[in-house]
Amino acid sequence: MATDPTAAAPELDERKAAVLLAVVRAYVRVGEPVGSRSVVDEAGLSVSSATVRNEMAALEEAGYISHPHTSAGRIPTDKGYRFFVDALRGQTSADPDVSAEQVALLDDLLAGATDLEDLLHKATTALSRLTRFAGLVAAPRLDRSRLKHIELVQLAPATILAVAIADTGRVTKRMVELAEPLAEVDVQRARHAINAAATGLRGHDAPDAISGLSAGAPSELTELIERVAEAVRSGVADPDTRSRGLFVGGTSALAAEGQFARLEQVKRVYETLEEQVVVLQVLQDALADADPGVRIGAELPLRELEACAIVASSYDAPSESAGQIGVLGPSRMDYRATLGAVRAVADTLERAIAGMTGTGPSRTADRLRATNLSAPDEQR
């Protein structure tokens, strides 16, 4: 149900709400403190400037706007931005402010991706191009994805590269070092058995299923099977950002004139973006209460981001897995346009992933088949 953007918060009557919304809109547009006369024009109020000044004084006392210097104008506080966002959230999600030209641009930006990683990199570019902020994209979680295939590549007699491919397109790679050399035919025997046991399972269930094979396996295969189980478990649980798949793009846009009031704010934001595990958590936290989600200034858990806002949305992937996308920019942003752009990128990304992965039922039958470990593939 759409939210009436003039609906008043409990402590605001209709006119105060209209004044506050006008202050936010005008300040976002011009970047200068907003005076009472501008508010009258912005809101189309049939009252005097003196009346609006009284309303602005009440809004300032309630913490919705502030008086930054000797100017008579006011600017929104985090609380004022929050009121504005809450007032338009439902309306924005129902009718995103994204043109047909922007949708076509999105399709072009995401077209031609070679794999999921390339697609998610392109999505950060799309987010930044549409909003002029930094684009953030988190890949679908491996523990909730289903394994599509595990490949074992023998690099040396006792060195195996284990490559796990999820149905979402995520790929993880781990080196497996064995105590004793193993014949290539035995590596292929293990690969066949591991795929028969683990294909179609969720990432958090696959390691135990693989490890369970070792009890009935020939002695020459048990070490490799156990090491592959450990490798898959490591790939699923690894907190490293590269494994979890956080992509950041368009950070240079944050340094553009008019984005932040002070250079020191930009520096702190750049330093924070280098801590990608932290940024990933902030992005996910933004969706704790609503989707799309918005966190503004003091609502963010990091003091370094106190001049910022994050607008985030989730996107669906196969196996009921989900990723998150969003933008990080100054709290002075066009929230209506940004919410619409983020949701549009999420929708386009969902379609692109579906086209890339070919959604369909998981091959559960593969792991229900009896596993024969006694002979290599070509002898079956």
N, C-alpha and C positions, 0 to 999 in steps of 0.2 A: 504494500500500500504506500503510495507516494506521500511524502511529508510536505505539509504546507510550509513554504519557506518563511511565511510571516507569522507562523504559530509562535506564541510566546512561551519562554521558560517560566517556571513557577513564580520567580521573583520579577519577571518583566511583563509589563502590560504590552498591548499591541503596538502602541506608538514607540515605546522604548525599543522593542524588538525591531521595528522598521528602521529606526535610527541606527541601531547597532549594525544591522545588515548593510545599510548604506555606507557606514564608515568602513567596513571590511571591504566591500566592493570597490570603493573609491581608492582606498589605500593600496590595495593589490594592483590596481590599474596604474596609478601615478607614482606610487612610492614616496609620497610626501604626506605629512600630517594633514588631516582632513578638518576643515572648518565647518561651522554651522551652515553657512550659505551653500556650500557644496553639498551638504547632506540634504538640504531642502530640495535642491535640484535632482540629486541622485535618487531620492526616495519618492519624489513627487508629492511631498506633504503639503497640505493646505494650511500650514501654520507658519508663524513668524520665526525668524532666525533666533530671536530671544527665547522663544519656547524650546527650540531645538537645543540651544545652549544649556538650558536647564535640564533637559533630558540627558544630554551628554555628561553633565556634571554628575547626575545620578548614576549613569553607567560607569563613570570613572570610579565613583565611590564603591560600587559593587564589584569592581575588578575586571570589567569587560574591556575597557579602553584605558589608555594612559596618556599622560601629558609629557612628552619627551624633553621639552626645553621651553624656552620663553614663548614659543609660538602659541597662538590660540588654538591650533589644530590638535587633533587626537589621533592616536594609532591604536590598532587592536592589540590586546594582550593574548596570551595563549588561551585564556578562558573565552575571549571574544571569538577567536578563530574556532574554538570547539563548538560554540553555539552555532556559528555559521555552518560548519560541517554537518552537525547533527540535524540542522534544519533542512539541508538539501540532500542528505545522503540517499534517502529513498527515491527522491525524484531523479537523482543522477543515475542510480543503478537501473532504473526503469527506462531512462532515456539518455544514454551517454552523449556528451557533446563531442561526437566524432563525425566528421564529414565523410562522404563517399570517397573523396579524394584521399583522405587520410587512411581509410580502410584499404584502398588500392595500394597506397604507399607501403602499408604494413605487409600486404601479400607479396609485394616486390622485395621488400627487405628480408623476408623470411624464406623466399624462394631459393631453390638451389642448394640448400644446406646438405652437406655430405653425410653428416651423422648428428646424433643428439647434441653433442658438445658444440658443434658448429652452429646448430640451430639456436641453442641457448645464448651463445655469443651474439648472434644476429639479433636476438630478442632484446639484449641490453642496448644495442645500437638503436633499435626501433623505439624503445622507451625514451632514450635520450633525445632522439630526433623529434619526437612528438611533444615532449615536455620541456626540453632544455635543462633537465636535471640529470643526475647520475642514475643510470639504470641498474637494478639489482635483480638477478634471477637465480633462484635456488632449484637445483635439479630434483626430480622425484626421489624420495628416500629409497635406498636400496633394500632396507629391511622389509619394506612393504611391497616391493616389486616382486615379480615371479621370475625365476631363472629361466631363460630361454635356451642357453647352451653354455657349456664349459669346455673350452679348448685347452689342450695341453701341448705346448710347443717345446720340443727337446732342443735346447741350445747347446748342451754338452752332455756327455754320458751321465753325469750326476746333477745336471742343472736343468730345471723345467720351468717354463713360463706358463703360469695358470691364468687364463683369461676368462672371466665370468661376464656373460652378456645377459642383461635383464630384458624383459619384454617392453620396458619403457625406453629402451635404447641405451641405458647406462652401461658402461663398460668399466670393469676394474681389472687391474693386472697386478700379480704378485709373483715374485721369484720364489721358487721352491728348490732348496738345496738338499740333496740326498746324501746319506753316509756312504752308499755304495752305488757304482754305476748301474744303469738299467738299460736293457735292450729296448730299441725303438718299438718292437712288436709288443713288449710288455707295457710300455707307455700307452699304446693304443688300446690294449685290453682294459687298462684302468680307465681311460677316457670313456670308453663305451659304457662300462659299468656305472661310472659316476653320473653320466648323463641320464642313463636309464633310471637311476635312483633319485636324482635331484631336479630334473627338468619339470617345470610347472610348479615347484614349491616356492613359497615366499622366501625371501633372503634370510630371514631369521630362523627358518626351519631347515634350510638346506644343509648347513654344516653338520648337524646331528645325523641327518639321513646319509650323508656321505661317510661320516665316521663309522656308522653302523655297518657299512660294507666290510670293514676290515676283519670282523670276526670270522667270516666265512671265506675270506680271500686267500689265495695262495701266498705263501710267506714272502715271495719276491715282490708282491704288490702292496703289502700292508703299509710299508713306510710311505710310499707315494700317496696312497689313499688318505692316510692321516694328515700328511702335510698339505694336501689339497683342501681337506676339511678346514684346517687351520687358516689357510690362505683365504678361503671364502668367508670364514668368520671374521677375519681381520678386515677384509674389504667392506663388509657390512657395518662393522662397529667402529671403524677407524674415524676418529674425530677430525682428522686432517681435512681442511676445506676442499682440497682438490678431490678427495674421495667423496665428500658430501656434495660437491658440485655447486659452489657459489661462483657466479660470474658477475663481474662489475664492469660497466662501460660508461663512457661519456663523462668521466669525472672532470675533464677540462671545462665543461660547461659551467661548473660551479664557480669558476674564477671569473666569469663574465661580469662586466660592469652592471651594478644594480642587483646582483644576486644577494650579497651579504653587505652589511653596513661597515664591517671592519675586516681588514686583511687577516687579523689574528683569528677570526672566526673561520675563515677559509682554511687556514693552516691547520686548525684543530680538526676540521672535518676530514681533510686529506690524511692526517695521521690516523684518525679512527678507521678510515676505509682500508688502511693497510692491515688492520686487525680483522681479517675477514671472518674468522670464527665468531667474533663478537658481533659483527654486522649481520651475520646469518641469524644469530639468536634474536637480534633486534627486529629483523624482518619477520621472523616467525611470530614473535611476541605481538607485533602489530595486528595480527589476525586472531588474537586470543578471544576477542569479544565480538567481532563482526567481520564479514567478508563482503565487500572490500573493507579494509581497516585503515584507520588514520591515527597516527600518533604525532602530537604537536608539542614542541619545546620541552617543557618540564615533564610531560608525559613520557618522554623517552628516558631510558634508564641511565644514560650517559650524560654527564655534565658537558662533555665536549660537543654534544649535539643540541645544546639548549637553544640555539638559534635556528634549528632545523625542524623539518617535518618529514615523516615517511608516509607515503600512500602505498598500500599493498593489496594484493589480491592473490588467491590461489588459482591454480589451473589443474585440470584433471589429466591423468595419464592412465595407461592400462593397469589392470590389477587393483583398481581402486586406490592406486597410489596418487599422490598429489605433490606438486611443487609450489613454490611461491615466487611471485614477481613483485616489483615495486620500484618506486623512485625515491631518492633522497634529495631534498632541496631545501631552500630557506622556508621558514614558516610563512613568510609573505609569498604565497603562491596562489594561483587560480585553482582552487580546490575542485570546482565543478569540472573544468577542463581536464585537470589531472586525474580525477577519479574516472572520468570517461575514457581517457587515453589508456590508463592502466588496465581497465576491464577489457577494452578492445584488444590490447596486446595479448591478454590472457586467453581470450576467445580464439584469436588467430593462432596462437601457439598450440592450443588444444587441437585445432584442426590439422596443423602441420605435423604434430606428433602422431596423430591418428593415421595420417597419410603415410608417414615414414615407417611406422611400426606395423601397420596392418592389424588393427585390433581384431581379436577373435578369441575363441575359447582356448584356454591353456591346454597343453598336451598332457593332461593328467594321466592318460593311459600309459604314457612312457614309463612313469615311475611305478605303475602297478604291475608291469610285466615282471615275470621271474627273471632274475639277473644271473647270467651264466658267465662266470669268471674264468672258466677253464680254458678258453681258446680265444685267440685274437679275432678281430672283426672279419678278416677275409676267410677264416676257416669255418664261420657259421653257415 
